[in-house]
Protein backbone atom coordinates (compact mmCIF):
# COMPACT_ATOMS: atom_id res chain seq x y z
CA UNK A 1 0.00 0.00 0.00
CA UNK A 2 1.11 3.57 -0.65
CA UNK A 3 1.54 6.14 2.09
CA UNK A 4 -1.46 8.20 1.02
CA UNK A 5 -3.82 5.22 1.23
CA UNK A 6 -2.45 4.08 4.59
CA UNK A 7 -2.77 7.58 6.06
CA UNK A 8 -6.39 7.73 4.90
CA UNK A 9 -7.02 4.42 6.70
CA UNK A 10 -5.28 5.74 9.82
CA UNK A 11 -7.55 8.76 9.86
CA UNK A 12 -10.58 6.49 9.43
CA UNK A 13 -9.76 3.69 11.88
CA UNK A 14 -7.42 5.00 14.58
CA UNK A 15 -8.31 7.33 17.42
CA UNK A 16 -6.83 10.74 16.67
CA UNK A 17 -4.34 11.29 19.51
CA UNK A 18 -1.37 12.55 17.47
CA UNK A 19 -0.83 15.14 14.78
CA UNK A 20 1.72 13.55 12.48
CA UNK A 21 3.53 14.61 9.32
CA UNK A 22 2.38 12.75 6.18
CA UNK A 23 5.21 10.22 6.11
CA UNK A 24 5.17 6.53 7.02
CA UNK A 25 8.46 5.22 8.34
CA UNK A 26 9.32 1.79 6.98
CA UNK A 27 12.81 0.72 8.07
CA UNK A 28 15.95 2.11 9.62
CA UNK A 29 19.62 1.52 10.28
CA UNK A 30 21.84 3.45 12.65
CA UNK A 31 20.72 7.08 12.75
CA UNK A 32 18.88 6.83 9.43
CA UNK A 33 15.31 5.84 8.71
CA UNK A 34 13.48 5.49 5.39
CA UNK A 35 9.83 6.08 4.53
CA UNK A 36 7.67 3.86 2.29
CA UNK A 37 8.71 5.85 -0.79
CA UNK A 38 12.39 5.35 0.03
CA UNK A 39 13.18 8.87 1.21
CA UNK A 40 15.99 8.97 3.79
CA UNK A 41 15.81 10.88 7.07
CA UNK A 42 18.22 11.46 9.97
CA UNK A 43 16.48 10.84 13.29
CA UNK A 44 17.60 13.33 15.95
CA UNK A 45 14.68 12.59 18.29
CA UNK A 46 15.56 8.91 18.55
CA UNK A 47 12.04 7.57 18.96
CA UNK A 48 11.71 10.09 21.85
CA UNK A 49 14.87 8.86 23.61
CA UNK A 50 14.04 5.20 22.93
CA UNK A 51 16.41 4.32 20.09
CA UNK A 52 19.60 5.00 22.02
CA UNK A 53 21.49 2.52 19.85
CA UNK A 54 19.80 3.69 16.67
CA UNK A 55 17.75 1.48 14.39
CA UNK A 56 18.33 -2.25 13.90
CA UNK A 57 21.41 -2.55 16.09
CA UNK A 58 22.70 -6.06 15.34
CA UNK A 59 23.15 -7.09 18.98
CA UNK A 60 19.62 -5.99 19.89
CA UNK A 61 18.18 -7.78 16.86
CA UNK A 62 20.15 -10.94 17.67
CA UNK A 63 19.01 -10.96 21.30
CA UNK A 64 15.36 -10.52 20.28
CA UNK A 65 15.50 -13.28 17.68
CA UNK A 66 17.29 -15.77 19.92
CA UNK A 67 14.84 -15.25 22.79
CA UNK A 68 11.75 -15.22 20.53
CA UNK A 69 12.65 -18.68 19.27
CA UNK A 70 12.84 -19.94 22.86
CA UNK A 71 10.03 -18.16 24.71
CA UNK A 72 8.11 -15.05 23.66
CA UNK A 73 5.91 -14.75 26.73
CA UNK A 74 5.97 -16.17 30.22
CA UNK A 75 3.41 -14.94 32.73
CA UNK A 76 4.67 -13.71 36.07
CA UNK A 77 3.15 -16.79 37.68
CA UNK A 78 6.46 -18.40 36.71
CA UNK A 79 10.14 -17.43 36.64
CA UNK A 80 11.95 -16.51 33.47
CA UNK A 81 15.73 -16.18 33.28
CA UNK A 82 16.10 -12.93 31.28
CA UNK A 83 13.91 -11.08 33.81
CA UNK A 84 16.00 -12.27 36.75
CA UNK A 85 19.30 -11.51 35.01
CA UNK A 86 18.12 -8.03 34.06
CA UNK A 87 16.92 -7.29 37.59
CA UNK A 88 20.32 -8.32 38.95
CA UNK A 89 22.12 -6.12 36.41
CA UNK A 90 20.03 -3.04 37.16
CA UNK A 91 20.65 -3.42 40.89
CA UNK A 92 24.40 -3.82 40.27
CA UNK A 93 24.43 -0.63 38.20
CA UNK A 94 22.26 1.51 40.48
CA UNK A 95 21.85 2.55 44.11
CA UNK A 96 18.74 0.38 44.46
CA UNK A 97 18.16 -3.10 45.86
CA UNK A 98 15.11 -4.54 44.10
CA UNK A 99 13.36 -4.14 40.75
CA UNK A 100 9.77 -4.34 39.52
CA UNK A 101 9.21 -4.56 35.76
CA UNK A 102 6.30 -2.91 33.99
CA UNK A 103 5.45 -2.18 30.35
CA UNK A 104 6.03 1.58 30.28
CA UNK A 105 7.28 4.58 32.18
CA UNK A 106 3.77 5.57 33.24
CA UNK A 107 3.24 2.12 34.74
CA UNK A 108 6.58 2.30 36.52
CA UNK A 109 5.56 5.63 38.05
CA UNK A 110 2.16 4.31 39.11
CA UNK A 111 3.89 1.38 40.77
CA UNK A 112 6.21 3.76 42.58
CA UNK A 113 3.29 5.84 43.85
CA UNK A 114 1.50 2.73 45.13
CA UNK A 115 4.69 1.66 46.86
CA UNK A 116 5.19 4.96 48.71
CA UNK A 117 1.56 5.08 49.90
CA UNK A 118 1.81 1.59 51.32
CA UNK A 119 5.21 2.37 52.84
CA UNK A 120 3.77 5.30 54.78
CA UNK A 121 0.73 3.26 55.85
CA UNK A 122 3.00 0.54 57.22
CA UNK A 123 4.77 3.19 59.29
CA UNK A 124 1.40 4.04 60.82
CA UNK A 125 1.06 7.34 58.96
CA UNK A 126 -1.88 8.69 57.00
CA UNK A 127 0.11 10.17 54.11
CA UNK A 128 -1.35 10.30 50.62
CA UNK A 129 0.05 13.46 49.07
CA UNK A 130 2.78 13.49 46.44
CA UNK A 131 4.70 16.64 45.52
CA UNK A 132 5.48 17.09 41.83
CA UNK A 133 6.82 20.01 39.79
CA UNK A 134 5.54 22.45 37.22
CA UNK A 135 6.45 21.43 33.66
CA UNK A 136 7.04 17.84 34.73
CA UNK A 137 5.86 14.81 32.80
CA UNK A 138 5.28 11.44 34.46
CA UNK A 139 2.77 9.72 32.16
CA UNK A 140 -0.73 9.86 30.71
CA UNK A 141 -2.70 7.28 32.72
CA UNK A 142 -5.37 7.63 35.40
CA UNK A 143 -4.79 5.44 38.44
CA UNK A 144 -6.63 2.31 37.36
CA UNK A 145 -6.89 0.90 40.88
CA UNK A 146 -9.67 3.44 41.49
CA UNK A 147 -11.76 1.59 38.90
CA UNK A 148 -10.95 -1.89 40.22
CA UNK A 149 -14.02 -3.22 42.04
CA UNK A 150 -12.21 -5.63 44.35
CA UNK A 151 -11.51 -4.41 47.87
CA UNK A 152 -8.48 -6.63 48.49
CA UNK A 153 -6.60 -4.79 45.73
CA UNK A 154 -7.58 -1.37 47.09
CA UNK A 155 -7.37 -1.72 50.87
CA UNK A 156 -3.66 -0.91 51.35
CA UNK A 157 -3.87 2.27 49.24
CA UNK A 158 -7.08 3.94 50.42
CA UNK A 159 -8.09 6.62 49.73
CA UNK A 160 -7.46 5.82 46.07
CA UNK A 161 -5.85 8.53 43.98
CA UNK A 162 -3.34 10.39 46.18
CA UNK A 163 -3.52 14.17 46.31
CA UNK A 164 -0.86 15.71 44.10
CA UNK A 165 0.65 19.05 45.10
CA UNK A 166 2.55 21.17 42.60
CA UNK A 167 5.76 23.02 43.40
CA UNK A 168 8.19 24.97 41.20
CA UNK A 169 11.18 23.19 39.67
CA UNK A 170 14.51 24.40 41.09
CA UNK A 171 12.68 26.33 43.83
CA UNK A 172 13.02 24.77 47.30
CA UNK A 173 10.91 27.48 48.92
CA UNK A 174 7.93 26.43 46.81
CA UNK A 175 8.39 22.85 48.03
CA UNK A 176 8.31 23.97 51.65
CA UNK A 177 5.10 25.89 50.98
CA UNK A 178 3.21 22.76 49.89
CA UNK A 179 4.86 20.29 52.28
CA UNK A 180 2.76 19.16 55.24
CA UNK A 181 2.31 16.08 57.44
CA UNK A 182 0.24 14.31 54.77
CA UNK A 183 2.99 14.30 52.14
CA UNK A 184 4.26 10.79 51.40
CA UNK A 185 6.76 11.41 48.62
CA UNK A 186 8.33 13.78 46.12
CA UNK A 187 8.62 12.81 42.45
CA UNK A 188 11.03 14.73 40.24
CA UNK A 189 12.84 14.45 36.92
CA UNK A 190 16.50 15.42 37.41
CA UNK A 191 16.25 16.77 33.86
CA UNK A 192 12.76 17.63 32.67
CA UNK A 193 12.39 16.28 29.15
CA UNK A 194 8.90 17.15 27.96
CA UNK A 195 9.12 20.32 30.02
CA UNK A 196 11.86 21.69 27.78
CA UNK A 197 15.21 20.16 28.86
CA UNK A 198 15.21 21.91 32.24
CA UNK A 199 18.22 20.79 34.29
CA UNK A 200 17.96 20.55 38.07
CA UNK A 201 20.55 22.40 40.14
CA UNK A 202 22.77 20.66 42.67
CA UNK A 203 21.31 22.69 45.54
CA UNK A 204 17.75 21.89 44.52
CA UNK A 205 18.14 18.11 44.45
CA UNK A 206 20.31 18.15 47.56
CA UNK A 207 17.58 20.13 49.32
CA UNK A 208 14.93 17.61 48.26
CA UNK A 209 17.07 14.77 49.54
CA UNK A 210 17.57 16.48 52.91
CA UNK A 211 13.85 17.26 53.25
CA UNK A 212 12.93 13.66 52.50
CA UNK A 213 15.48 12.32 54.97
CA UNK A 214 14.27 14.67 57.70
CA UNK A 215 10.58 13.72 57.37
CA UNK A 216 10.90 10.13 56.06
CA UNK A 217 9.45 11.06 52.68
CA UNK A 218 10.24 8.87 49.68
CA UNK A 219 12.25 10.56 46.96
CA UNK A 220 11.38 9.28 43.47
CA UNK A 221 13.61 10.17 40.53
CA UNK A 222 11.80 9.77 37.23
CA UNK A 223 14.67 8.94 34.87
CA UNK A 224 12.45 7.56 32.14
CA UNK A 225 13.86 10.02 29.59
CA UNK A 226 17.12 11.14 31.20
CA UNK A 227 18.36 7.78 32.49
CA UNK A 228 20.35 4.89 31.01
CA UNK A 229 23.21 6.81 29.45
CA UNK A 230 21.35 9.76 27.96
CA UNK A 231 23.24 12.33 30.07
CA UNK A 232 26.64 10.66 29.80
CA UNK A 233 26.23 8.68 33.02
CA UNK A 234 24.22 5.51 33.51
CA UNK A 235 21.75 7.42 35.71
CA UNK A 236 21.18 11.16 35.92
CA UNK A 237 21.29 11.09 39.74
CA UNK A 238 24.99 10.23 39.47
CA UNK A 239 25.70 13.81 38.34
CA UNK A 240 24.51 15.09 41.73
CA UNK A 241 26.19 12.76 44.24
CA UNK A 242 22.87 11.97 45.93
CA UNK A 243 20.70 8.85 45.89
CA UNK A 244 16.92 8.66 45.44
CA UNK A 245 14.83 6.00 47.15
CA UNK A 246 13.16 4.94 43.90
CA UNK A 247 14.25 5.31 40.27
CA UNK A 248 11.80 4.80 37.41
CA UNK A 249 13.03 3.82 33.96
CA UNK A 250 11.64 2.95 30.53
CA UNK A 251 12.24 4.45 27.07
CA UNK A 252 15.63 3.04 25.90
CA UNK A 253 15.72 0.12 28.34
CA UNK A 254 14.70 -2.65 25.92
CA UNK A 255 16.16 -1.20 22.75
CA UNK A 256 12.77 -0.26 21.34
CA UNK A 257 10.51 -2.89 22.90
CA UNK A 258 8.04 -1.86 25.63
CA UNK A 259 9.62 -2.23 29.06
CA UNK A 260 9.52 -0.11 32.20
CA UNK A 261 11.18 -0.63 35.55
CA UNK A 262 11.22 0.80 39.02
CA UNK A 263 14.27 0.26 41.18
CA UNK A 264 13.77 0.72 44.91
CA UNK A 265 15.84 0.60 48.05
CA UNK A 266 15.08 -2.36 50.29
CA UNK A 267 13.23 -0.44 53.03
CA UNK A 268 10.67 0.74 50.48
CA UNK A 269 10.61 -2.29 48.20
CA UNK A 270 9.94 -4.66 51.08
CA UNK A 271 6.44 -3.30 51.68
CA UNK A 272 5.12 -4.95 48.52
CA UNK A 273 4.24 -8.60 48.99
CA UNK A 274 2.65 -11.18 46.64
CA UNK A 275 -0.74 -9.89 45.54
CA UNK A 276 0.01 -6.22 46.26
CA UNK A 277 1.05 -5.36 42.72
CA UNK A 278 1.46 -7.17 39.43
CA UNK A 279 1.45 -7.18 35.64
CA UNK A 280 0.75 -9.64 32.86
CA UNK A 281 3.38 -8.48 30.39
CA UNK A 282 5.91 -6.61 32.54
CA UNK A 283 9.30 -8.31 32.49
CA UNK A 284 8.55 -10.07 29.21
CA UNK A 285 11.47 -12.39 28.38
CA UNK A 286 12.03 -10.98 24.88
CA UNK A 287 12.06 -7.40 26.17
CA UNK A 288 14.38 -8.35 29.03
CA UNK A 289 16.76 -10.14 26.67
CA UNK A 290 16.86 -7.00 24.50
CA UNK A 291 17.52 -4.88 27.60
CA UNK A 292 20.45 -7.07 28.65
CA UNK A 293 21.90 -6.63 25.16
CA UNK A 294 21.36 -2.87 25.34
CA UNK A 295 23.17 -2.55 28.67
CA UNK A 296 25.96 -4.74 27.33
CA UNK A 297 26.50 -2.47 24.32
CA UNK A 298 26.57 0.64 26.53
CA UNK A 299 29.47 -0.89 28.42
CA UNK A 300 31.31 -2.68 25.61
CA UNK A 301 31.26 0.30 23.25
CA UNK A 302 32.09 2.83 26.00
CA UNK A 303 29.00 4.82 25.05
CA UNK A 304 28.73 6.76 28.32
CA UNK A 305 32.10 8.40 27.74
CA UNK A 306 31.26 8.90 24.06
CA UNK A 307 27.96 10.51 25.03
CA UNK A 308 29.77 13.07 27.20
CA UNK A 309 32.21 13.94 24.41
CA UNK A 310 29.56 14.17 21.71
CA UNK A 311 27.30 16.13 24.04
CA UNK A 312 30.03 18.72 24.56
CA UNK A 313 30.54 18.88 20.81
CA UNK A 314 26.80 19.37 20.22
CA UNK A 315 26.63 22.01 22.95
CA UNK A 316 29.50 23.95 21.42
CA UNK A 317 27.88 23.89 18.00
CA UNK A 318 24.53 25.03 19.40
CA UNK A 319 26.17 27.86 21.35
CA UNK A 320 27.82 29.10 18.16
CA UNK A 321 24.47 28.90 16.39
CA UNK A 322 22.93 30.94 19.21
CA UNK A 323 25.58 33.64 18.81
CA UNK A 324 24.81 33.86 15.10
CA UNK A 325 21.04 33.91 15.64
CA UNK A 326 20.65 35.55 19.03
CA UNK A 327 17.49 37.25 17.79
CA UNK A 328 15.93 33.83 17.28
CA UNK A 329 17.45 31.58 19.95
CA UNK A 330 16.88 32.51 23.60
CA UNK A 331 18.75 29.71 25.39
CA UNK A 332 20.72 26.52 24.82
CA UNK A 333 20.32 23.67 27.35
CA UNK A 334 22.44 20.53 27.03
CA UNK A 335 23.53 17.65 29.24
CA UNK A 336 25.06 14.70 27.45
CA UNK A 337 22.98 13.99 24.36
CA UNK A 338 19.84 15.51 25.86
CA UNK A 339 19.58 18.95 24.30
CA UNK A 340 17.13 21.75 23.68
CA UNK A 341 17.19 25.25 22.27
CA UNK A 342 14.47 27.67 23.25
CA UNK A 343 13.39 29.73 20.26
CA UNK A 344 11.53 33.00 20.23
CA UNK A 345 8.71 31.73 18.01
CA UNK A 346 7.45 29.17 15.53
CA UNK A 347 8.86 26.03 17.13
CA UNK A 348 6.40 23.62 15.44
CA UNK A 349 6.92 25.33 12.09
CA UNK A 350 10.69 24.90 12.42
CA UNK A 351 10.17 21.20 13.11
CA UNK A 352 8.14 20.90 9.91
CA UNK A 353 10.80 22.70 7.88
CA UNK A 354 13.45 20.38 9.30
CA UNK A 355 11.38 17.35 8.31
CA UNK A 356 11.15 18.74 4.78
CA UNK A 357 14.96 18.82 4.82
CA UNK A 358 15.04 15.18 6.03
CA UNK A 359 15.96 15.88 9.67
CA UNK A 360 13.62 14.58 12.38
CA UNK A 361 13.38 16.64 15.58
CA UNK A 362 10.47 17.79 17.70
CA UNK A 363 9.22 20.78 19.67
CA UNK A 364 8.25 20.51 23.32
CA UNK A 365 7.01 23.05 25.88
CA UNK A 366 5.68 25.01 22.87
CA UNK A 367 9.00 26.61 21.90
CA UNK A 368 11.89 24.30 22.78
CA UNK A 369 13.44 22.40 19.88
CA UNK A 370 14.45 19.07 21.40
CA UNK A 371 17.27 16.79 20.26
CA UNK A 372 17.64 13.23 21.61
CA UNK A 373 19.86 11.55 19.04
CA UNK A 374 20.99 7.94 19.40
CA UNK A 375 24.15 7.66 21.48
CA UNK A 376 25.90 6.28 18.40
CA UNK A 377 25.54 9.63 16.58
CA UNK A 378 28.70 10.78 14.79
CA UNK A 379 30.16 14.28 14.73
CA UNK A 380 29.51 14.57 11.00
CA UNK A 381 25.83 13.90 11.68
CA UNK A 382 25.78 16.56 14.41
CA UNK A 383 27.35 18.93 11.86
CA UNK A 384 24.54 18.10 9.43
CA UNK A 385 21.95 18.91 12.11
CA UNK A 386 23.55 22.30 12.81
CA UNK A 387 23.92 23.15 9.13
CA UNK A 388 20.27 22.33 8.48
CA UNK A 389 19.09 24.33 11.49
CA UNK A 390 21.07 27.30 10.22
CA UNK A 391 19.50 26.96 6.79
CA UNK A 392 16.05 27.08 8.37
CA UNK A 393 16.91 30.09 10.56
CA UNK A 394 18.32 31.97 7.58
CA UNK A 395 15.13 31.29 5.64
CA UNK A 396 13.17 32.86 8.50
CA UNK A 397 15.38 35.94 8.42
CA UNK A 398 14.90 36.61 4.74
N, C-alpha and C positions, 0 to 999 in steps of 0.2 A: 504493500500500500504506500501511496505517496504521503508526504507530510500534510498537505492541505486536507486530504480526506481523513487522515487520522485526527487532526486537530478539530475538524468538524464533529467527529464522533466523540472526542473528549468533551466538547462543549455541550453535546447532547446527553451523554451518559454519566459523566462524572460531576460530583458536587463542586461548585465553583469556589474553591478556597484559595486559589493562587492566580495572580495575573502573570502570565508567562509570555516571553517573546515567541514568535511563530517559528520555532526551530525544534526539531525532535532529535535528541542526541541518540546515536546508534552504537558507537564503540569508541574506546579510548586506549591510549598507551602513554605512560609517563604523564607529562603535563598536558598532552594534547588529547582532544576529543573531536570526533567527526559526527556530523549530522547525517540524516538519511540520504541527502543529496551529495554527500561526500565533501562538504565544506569543512575545513579544518579550523579549530579554535584552540586558544591557549586558556586553560582554566586557572584563574587566579583567585577563585573562591573555594576551590577544592571540595566541592560537594558540601559547602558550609562546614569546613574544618574536618570533614570525614575522610577524604582521600589523602591522608598525610603521606602515603607512599605513591601517590599518583594512581593512574588507571592501570589495571591488569598487571600488577607487580607479580613477577613469576613465583615468588615464594608464598605469597598470599593465595594465588590461584592453585598452586600445588597442594597447600595445606587443605584448602576447601575440597578439592577433588579427592584427595586421599581419605579424608574423613567422611565425605558423602558416600563413598563406596562402602564404608564400614557401617555407619550409623548416622542417619540424618537427624533423627529426633529421639530423645529419651526423656520421658517425663521425670519430674523431680521426685517421683515416688521411688526412683532407683538412682544409684550412683552412675556417673559417667566420668571417665578419666580426664578428658580435656578440661572439664569444669573444675575438677580438683586441682589439676596442675596450674591452671590459670589463676585460681584463687591463691595458691601458694606463691606464685610469682608476683602478684600484685601486693601481697603482704610484704614480701621480701624487698620490694622496691619502695614501699611507702612507709609512713609512720603508723599505719593501722595494724590491726590484729586479725580481723575477720572480714569476709566479703559476702555480700548478697548480690546475685546477678538478676537483672531485669532485662527488659527489651529496649529501653530507651532512657534518655536522660530524665524526662518527666517522671517516669516510673521510679527511677532511682531516687529522685527528690521526694516523691510521695512516700517511699519506703523510709527515707531518712526522717521525714516529719512524723510518721507513725512511731518510729523508734524513739524519738525524743519525748513524745507525749507519754509513752509507756514508761520510759526511764523516770520521768518526773513523778508519775503516779506511784511507781515502786519505791520512790523515796518518801512517799506520804505527802506529796505536794499537789495542789490543784493548780497546775500550770498548763495553759493551753494557748498561749500567745507566742507567735513567732515574729521576730523583727526581720524585715527585709529592706531593700534600698531602692530609692527612686532610680528609674532607668535600668533596673535589673530584668533578667529574664530567666525563669526557672521551669518553664513548660507551659502547655496549653490545656491540661486536663482539669476536670473538677474531681474532687476527692470522691471516688466511686464507692467507698465504704458507706457513705451517707445514704446511698441507694441500695444497699445490701440488706435485705429483710431477714437477717438471721442474727439474733442477739449475741451469740457466742463470738461472732467476728467483730462486733462493735464494742463489747463491754469494756475492754481495756483502753479505749480511746475516747470515751464519752466526755464531754459533748463532741459529737462529730463536727468536723470542719473547725480547726483551730482559728482563733482570731489573729489576723495578720496586721502588723503595725508597721507603717512605712517610716523610715528615716532617710537621711540624705547621705549619699555615698561620699566618703572621705570627710565626714563631719561628725566627730565623736559627740559633740554637744547635742546634736539632734537625736543620737541614740539614747543619751541619758534622759532626754525629754520624754521618750516613749517607753523607757524601761520601767517596769513595776514588778510587784511580787508574783504576777501571773505569767510572766514571760518564761518560756521553757527553753528557747533557743534563738540563735541568730543565724540566718543564712545569707551568705555573701559570695559573689564572684570576685576573686582577687583581681581579675581583669574583666570588666563588663564587655561582652561581645556584642550582643544585639543593641546594647545601650550606646554603642559608638566607640569601642576600644578605649574605655576609661580605665586607667591603671590606678590601683589602690596605692596609697602612700604607706611607707613603713610604719609611721606613727599611728595611722588609722587602724591597720590590722593588729598591731601590737596592743593598741587600746582595746580593741574588741576581745582579744585573747585574755587580757587582764580582767576585763569586766566579767567575762564568762567564768574565769577561774574564781573570782571573788564570790559570785552568786550561784555557782554550780549550774550555769547555763551551758547548753551544748552548742559548740561552734561548728557550723556546717560550711565547708568550702565547696561551692558548686564549681567544679573544674571541667564541666562537660565540654566547653569550647576551648578553654585555655590550658587544659591538662594534657598529659601524655606527649610531651616534647614540643608542643606548639610554641612555648616561650623560650626554648633553648635549655630548659631543665625538664626532667621527667614530670614533675608537678610544679605548678605555679607557686605553691606555698613555700617551696624551697628557696625562692628569691628573698624571702622575708625572715628566715630563721625563726619561724614559729610553726607550731603544729596544730591543725584543727582536730576536732574529735571525730568528725565524719567528713569524708571526701566523696563527692558523687562524680561519676565519669560516664561517658558514652562516646559520642561522635566517632573519633578515629579508632576506637578500641578494637573493633573486629575487622578493620580493613575495608569497611563498606557494608558489612552485614549488620543487622540490628542487634545491638548488645549494649546494655547499660550495667553499671555496677555502683554499689556503695561500699566504701571501705570504712570500717568503724573501729575505734579503740575498744578493747575488751569490756571495760566497765559499762559501755553503752550497748555494745553488740549483745552482751549476755542477757539482756532483758527479753529478747525475742526467743521464744521457744516453739517447738513444733505446733503448727496450727495458728500461730500468731500472724504469720505473713506467708505469702507464697506466690507462685507464678507457674503457668503451664509451659511457656516457651523460654523463660529466662535461663541463661546458662546452657543454651542449646549447644550440643557438641560440635557442630560445624562452625558456629560462630566463635566458640571458645578456641577451637583449633586455629582459626584464622587470627584470633587475638594473640595467641602464643607466637605465631609466625611474625605478626606485626611487631611485638615487643622484641623478638629476636633480631629483626632487621634494624630497629632503632639502635640496638647495642652493637651489632656486628658492623654496621656501616658508619658508626660514629656520628649518627645524625643529630644528636643533641648539640655537639660542638659545631657541626656544620650549620645548624639552625642559628646559633648565635652569630656566627661569622656572616652568614647570608642576611640575617636580620639587620646587622650593622650596615652592610652594604646597601640594603634596601632603604634603611633610614637615611643614610647619607644622600642617596639619590632623590628621595622625596623632599629632603630639606633644601637641596639645590633647586628642585622644581618649585618649592614654596617661595624661595627668594626671587625666582624669575616671574612668578605669578602671584605675588603677595596680595594683589587686588582680588584674587579669586580663591586662594587657599588661606583659611584662617589658622589652622593648626595641624601639625603632624604628630601622630601618636603611634609609637612602635615599641613592641617588646618581642624579641625573637622574630618569628614569621607571622605575627599577629599585628596587623597594621591598619591604620585608618587615617584619612585626611579629611578634615572638616572643611567643606566648601561653603562659599557665601550663598550659593543658590543652585538650583537645577540639578541636584544630585541624581534623581531618577533619569533625567534626560541624558546626563553624562554616561550613565550605565548603558543606556540604549545606544548611544553613539559608539561606545567601546565595543559593544556586541557587533555592531555593523562593521567594525574594524577587526573582528575575530578575536577579541579579548573579553573573557568572561569575568566580571566583577559584580559587586552588588552595592546597594546603598542602604544603610541602616540609620536609625535615629533621624530620619528625614533628610539629613544633609552630610552624612559621613560616608565617604567612599571606603569600602572595607576590602582588604586583601588578606586572604588566608591560603596562600599557595601551598601545594604539597612541599614537604620538607626536602624533597629531592630536586627542587627548582635550581636551575643553573643561573649564573650571573648574566649570561647572554639573554636569558629569558626575562630576568628582572630589567635589563636594559630595554628590551622590547616593550615591556609594560610602561616604563617611564617615557619612552619615545612616543608611544601611542597616546598616553595621557597628555603629553605636551601638544601633540597634533590637535587633540580635541579642545584643549584650552585656547590654543591659537585660533581655532575656528570660531570660538565664542567671542574672541576679542576683535574679530574683523568688523 
